[in-house]
Amino acid sequence: MKYRLLRKIVLLNIANAVLASSAYAGQCADPRDSYNNYDNNVRHSDIRNIQSEYYLMSYSWAPRFCQKASKRSKQPGAKNYLQCHPSKRFGYILHGLWPQGKKSGLGGYPRACAGDQPKIARSLLNPYLCMTPSVWLLQHEYEYHGTCMPNAKLQTAKGYLDKALAIHRTLKLPKKELGNNKGSYSWWYNNNQSLPDGAVKYAKKSKEWQFCFDRSFTPMRCPGENQFMGLKPDTITDNNGVTYKQDNRQESKTTLVVPAVQTNSDSRGCRIKGNISKKALRKWYFLPSHPQYRSVKIDTRMGERCFENEKQAISAGWKKSR
């Protein structure tokens, strides 16, 4: 008797969990969102089957997009109804999870790796509409970016969108639009403790916030960018007048914040110099014991920087100069 009762309780809990999951998955679906012409026509010239070295999550502010969208496109059954109808309250939405090319930026980036794909069933797309409220955009992102994911499981529509949703759920998003300023960067880092220094960047042209991930989908510092604005918030100044950035979440970790241009005369507080070669764009760090240390100049406008220790320099992508 006790066994039967226990079994009923377990089955009831499972059923409730499934119902709750289904309710969450479909809570942004709307029967009036009947837009059906969402299959993309991928041309052969669109295909760039290039291996990716890292990934980018990009978020757009829905009200900005909807302000420019036509009135007709926001009507029930039209392309932008779900995202833009006045009854909806979407803020930042996921534009896409994008495989990128090489970290150096050379050689381009992958795109539509498997060519044209069949239309995805709307029932399969419903669980992702709170993340990306557009069946057209979900189909587009899968065909142009999902097919370039690193393995066969993630190259299916469900595998790709599930991965995007899983990462999406780890990020806390603001309820208002953030501009490109230090206060906005502070908000992202203060509210998303898993993001390392430099993992956030702002795309000025599209006005989108973007986050970088390595090949194992772990947050990482974005490559190839001047990350001065992307540093974590809060600074402290020591007795010698040298300014460091203090990470409130890990009090033992500090990063030197250098002036815009640092030369020999004003870089006395630079313990380890991170220099970028002008021709090959390779990142080298110089210890005080290096014979060229005194002649190395640091220009943060070029992405160069100072480090507190070798571990910090190596984790940021620099190599020890020979």
C-alpha positions in Angstrom: 0.0 0.0 0.0 2.8 2.4 1.0 4.7 1.5 -2.2 1.6 2.3 -4.4 1.0 5.6 -2.6 4.7 6.5 -3.0 4.6 5.6 -6.7 1.5 7.8 -7.3 3.2 10.7 -5.6 6.3 10.3 -7.8 4.2 10.1 -10.9 2.1 13.1 -9.9 5.3 15.1 -9.3 6.6 14.2 -12.7 3.3 15.1 -14.4 3.3 18.5 -12.6 6.9 19.1 -13.7 6.0 18.3 -17.3 3.0 20.6 -17.2 5.0 23.4 -15.6 7.7 23.0 -18.3 5.1 23.0 -21.1 3.4 26.0 -19.7 6.7 27.9 -19.5 7.6 26.8 -23.0 4.4 28.0 -24.5 3.7 31.1 -22.5 4.7 33.5 -25.3 2.9 31.7 -28.0 -0.2 33.5 -29.3 -2.9 31.9 -31.6 -3.1 35.3 -33.4 0.5 34.9 -34.4 -0.2 32.8 -37.5 2.5 34.1 -39.8 3.5 31.2 -42.0 5.9 32.6 -44.7 9.0 32.3 -42.5 11.1 29.8 -44.5 14.4 31.3 -45.6 15.8 30.8 -49.1 19.5 30.2 -48.6 21.5 30.9 -51.7 24.6 28.9 -52.6 26.7 32.1 -52.5 25.6 32.5 -48.8 27.5 29.4 -47.7 30.7 29.8 -45.8 31.6 26.5 -44.2 34.4 27.8 -41.9 35.4 26.3 -38.5 34.6 28.6 -35.6 36.9 29.3 -32.6 34.4 31.1 -30.4 30.8 32.1 -30.2 28.8 35.3 -29.8 25.4 35.9 -28.2 23.8 39.1 -29.5 20.8 40.9 -27.9 18.7 43.6 -29.5 16.2 46.0 -27.9 12.8 45.0 -29.3 11.1 48.5 -28.9 13.8 50.0 -31.1 13.2 47.5 -33.8 9.4 47.8 -33.6 9.5 51.6 -33.8 10.9 51.2 -37.3 8.8 48.3 -38.3 5.8 49.0 -40.5 2.3 49.2 -39.0 1.1 46.5 -41.4 3.8 44.1 -40.2 2.6 44.4 -36.6 -1.0 43.2 -37.3 -2.2 39.7 -36.2 -0.9 37.1 -38.6 1.9 39.4 -39.9 5.7 38.9 -39.6 6.3 41.2 -36.6 3.1 40.8 -34.7 4.4 38.7 -31.8 7.3 40.9 -31.1 5.8 44.3 -31.8 2.0 44.3 -31.1 1.2 46.9 -28.4 -0.1 44.2 -26.1 3.4 42.7 -25.9 6.1 43.8 -23.5 9.3 42.5 -24.9 12.6 44.2 -24.0 16.0 42.7 -24.9 15.5 39.6 -27.1 18.1 37.2 -28.4 19.0 38.1 -31.9 21.2 35.0 -32.2 23.9 32.6 -31.1 26.6 33.1 -33.7 29.6 30.8 -34.4 32.6 33.1 -35.1 35.7 32.4 -37.2 39.2 32.8 -35.9 39.9 34.8 -32.8 42.4 36.9 -34.8 39.5 38.0 -37.0 41.2 36.8 -40.1 39.5 34.5 -42.7 35.9 35.6 -42.1 33.2 33.8 -40.2 31.0 30.7 -40.9 27.5 31.2 -42.4 24.8 28.8 -43.7 27.2 25.9 -43.5 24.7 23.3 -44.6 22.9 25.4 -47.2 19.1 25.7 -47.5 17.2 23.8 -44.8 13.5 22.6 -44.5 11.0 24.8 -42.8 10.9 24.2 -39.0 7.4 23.3 -37.6 5.8 26.0 -35.6 5.2 23.6 -32.8 8.9 23.0 -32.5 9.5 26.8 -32.4 7.0 27.6 -29.6 9.4 26.9 -26.7 11.8 29.6 -27.9 9.3 32.5 -28.5 10.0 34.1 -25.1 13.7 34.3 -26.0 13.2 35.3 -29.7 9.6 36.3 -30.4 9.7 35.7 -34.1 9.3 32.4 -36.0 11.0 34.1 -39.0 14.0 35.1 -37.0 14.3 31.6 -35.3 14.2 29.9 -38.7 16.8 32.4 -40.1 19.2 32.0 -37.2 19.1 28.3 -37.4 19.7 28.1 -41.2 22.5 30.8 -41.2 24.2 30.1 -37.8 22.8 26.8 -36.3 24.1 24.7 -39.2 27.6 26.0 -38.3 27.6 24.7 -34.8 30.5 22.4 -33.7 28.8 19.0 -33.7 26.0 17.0 -35.3 23.7 17.3 -32.2 23.9 21.1 -32.1 23.5 21.3 -35.9 19.8 20.3 -35.7 17.2 23.0 -35.2 16.2 21.7 -31.7 19.8 21.1 -30.7 20.9 24.6 -31.7 17.9 26.4 -30.2 18.1 24.4 -27.0 21.7 25.4 -26.6 20.8 29.1 -27.2 18.0 28.9 -24.7 20.2 27.2 -22.1 22.8 30.0 -22.3 20.1 32.7 -22.5 18.7 31.5 -19.2 22.1 32.0 -17.5 22.0 35.8 -18.3 20.1 38.4 -16.5 18.8 41.1 -18.8 17.9 44.7 -18.0 14.3 45.9 -18.3 15.3 49.1 -20.0 17.6 49.9 -22.9 21.3 50.4 -22.0 23.5 52.8 -23.9 27.2 52.5 -24.6 28.7 53.8 -21.4 30.6 52.7 -18.3 27.4 52.6 -16.2 25.9 50.0 -18.6 29.0 47.8 -18.5 28.8 48.0 -14.7 25.2 46.8 -14.8 26.0 43.8 -16.9 28.9 42.7 -14.7 27.1 43.4 -11.4 24.1 41.4 -12.5 25.9 38.5 -14.3 28.7 37.3 -12.0 29.8 34.5 -14.4 31.0 37.0 -17.0 34.8 37.5 -16.9 36.5 40.8 -17.6 36.0 41.9 -21.2 33.3 39.3 -22.0 30.8 42.1 -22.8 30.9 44.4 -25.8 28.6 46.8 -27.6 28.0 46.8 -31.3 27.6 50.5 -32.2 26.1 50.0 -35.6 23.3 47.6 -34.6 23.2 49.0 -31.0 23.2 45.4 -29.7 24.9 44.0 -26.6 27.0 41.0 -27.2 28.7 38.3 -25.1 31.6 36.0 -26.0 31.9 32.3 -25.3 34.7 29.8 -25.9 34.3 26.5 -27.8 32.9 24.9 -24.6 30.4 27.7 -24.3 32.1 29.1 -21.2 32.0 33.0 -21.0 35.4 34.4 -22.2 37.0 37.7 -22.9 36.0 38.9 -26.4 39.0 38.8 -28.8 40.2 41.5 -31.1 38.5 44.4 -29.3 39.7 47.4 -27.3 38.2 46.3 -24.0 38.8 49.6 -22.1 35.0 50.2 -21.8 34.4 46.5 -21.2 36.3 46.3 -17.9 34.4 45.4 -14.8 33.3 48.3 -12.5 34.9 49.9 -9.5 38.5 51.1 -9.0 40.9 51.6 -6.1 44.1 53.6 -5.9 47.1 52.5 -4.0 49.6 54.7 -2.0 51.7 55.2 -5.1 48.8 56.7 -7.0 48.5 53.7 -9.3 44.8 52.8 -10.1 43.5 49.3 -10.1 40.1 47.9 -10.8 38.6 46.0 -7.9 36.2 43.1 -8.6 33.7 43.2 -5.7 32.8 39.6 -6.2 36.4 38.3 -5.9 38.1 40.7 -3.6 41.5 39.2 -4.1 41.5 39.8 -7.9 42.5 43.2 -9.2 43.4 44.5 -12.7 45.5 47.5 -13.4 43.7 50.2 -15.3 46.1 52.2 -17.4 45.8 55.7 -18.9 44.8 56.0 -22.5 48.5 56.1 -23.6 51.2 54.9 -21.4 54.9 55.7 -22.2 58.2 54.9 -20.5 58.0 58.0 -18.3 54.6 57.3 -16.9 54.4 53.5 -16.8 56.3 53.0 -13.6 53.2 51.3 -12.1 53.1 48.9 -15.0 54.4 45.6 -13.5 54.0 43.5 -16.6 53.6 45.1 -20.0 51.2 43.6 -22.5 52.3 44.7 -26.0 50.8 44.0 -29.4 53.2 43.7 -32.3 52.2 46.1 -35.1 52.8 43.8 -38.1 51.7 40.3 -36.9 49.2 41.6 -34.2 50.6 39.1 -31.8 50.3 39.7 -28.0 53.4 39.5 -26.0 54.0 40.4 -22.3 57.3 41.7 -21.0 58.6 41.1 -17.5 60.8 43.7 -15.8 63.7 41.3 -16.2 63.4 41.4 -20.0 66.1 43.4 -21.7 63.5 45.4 -23.8 61.2 46.0 -20.9 62.2 49.7 -20.4 61.7 50.5 -24.1 58.2 48.9 -24.4 55.4 51.5 -24.7 51.8 50.7 -23.8 48.9 52.2 -25.8 45.5 51.1 -24.5 43.8 52.5 -27.6 45.4 49.7 -29.5 44.3 47.1 -27.0 47.6 47.0 -25.1 47.5 46.8 -21.3 49.3 46.2 -18.0 49.1 43.1 -15.9 49.6 42.3 -12.2 51.0 38.8 -12.7 51.9 36.3 -15.4 48.8 34.2 -14.8 46.6 37.2 -15.5 48.5 37.9 -18.7 48.3 34.3 -20.0 44.5 34.0 -19.2 43.9 37.2 -21.2 45.6 35.7 -24.2 49.2 37.1 -24.0 52.3 35.1 -24.5 55.7 35.6 -22.7 58.2 37.5 -24.8 61.4 35.6 -25.4 
